[in-house]
């Protein structure tokens, strides 16, 4: 299962520290799993101490001993109750570099799906230097408070697209995204569809009503109607 589509090139999240990455991951998971059973994220917010890795830079891919060998995200028992989702990196020298552990009361299937989503996004960030656009899209939606998952937008969103362009707007003209993908040449269509699909995920997660208008299909239908009338 693929959890995201549209990406942009970047080598880090925020200032490149564990703290910024984990904050971003938390929002990413909330977009993908809006009804998740997570109680809290831990392991990165402690004050400066031997346990604090929040201000440390996130390791990168490479061949030296302190670079990332592989991503390790999995589910384990939560001691007295619930479960823990571990988000970690294994370095080439064998060190287990913990990013965060996540306390959850979600169902087992959901927990493992979240672990898979974390693995997929960390692979994208570390090895391909590609940042999914889902979080950036989600941050564009208005909310009463920044931590709330549901948007307070009452207007219906229009997803307008053809084979090279995508516009995400309200009927009143408020624009959330407007992109020209013609630079991708023959791949423009797939870039448009990738962004469209991620916007659908974001809008559904934030409970925002939307309509999709394929302007290529609409134009073709109009042309057929004109020819038929002639």
Number of C-alpha atoms within 10 A of each C-alpha: 7 8 18 20 17 19 18 10 11 13 15 18 18 12 12 15 18 25 24 18 21 22 15 16 20 17 19 24 18 19 22 20 17 17 11 17 15 20 11 10 18 13 19 22 16 12 11 10 7 7 11 15 22 21 16 12 15 22 18 19 18 14 11 12 12 17 19 24 21 17 21 18 23 19 20 12 11 14 8 6 10 17 21 21 23 22 23 20 24 18 22 17 12 12 14 14 18 17 21 26 21 21 21 22 17 16 12 13 9 15 24 17 16 22 20 19 22 25 20 17 19 24 16 15 21 22 16 13 18 19 22 21 18 24 20 14 17 22 13 12 18 14 15 11 10 11 8 11 19 21 20 15 16 10 14 14 22 18 20 18 23 18 20 21 18 23 19 21 19 18 11 9 10 11 14 13 14 13 14 15 18 15 9 13 10 12 13 18 18 16 23 23 19 16 21 21 14 23 22 18 20 24 19 16 19 22 16 18 14 18 12 13 14 14 16 14 13 12 12 11 12 12 12 12 11 10 9 8 7 6
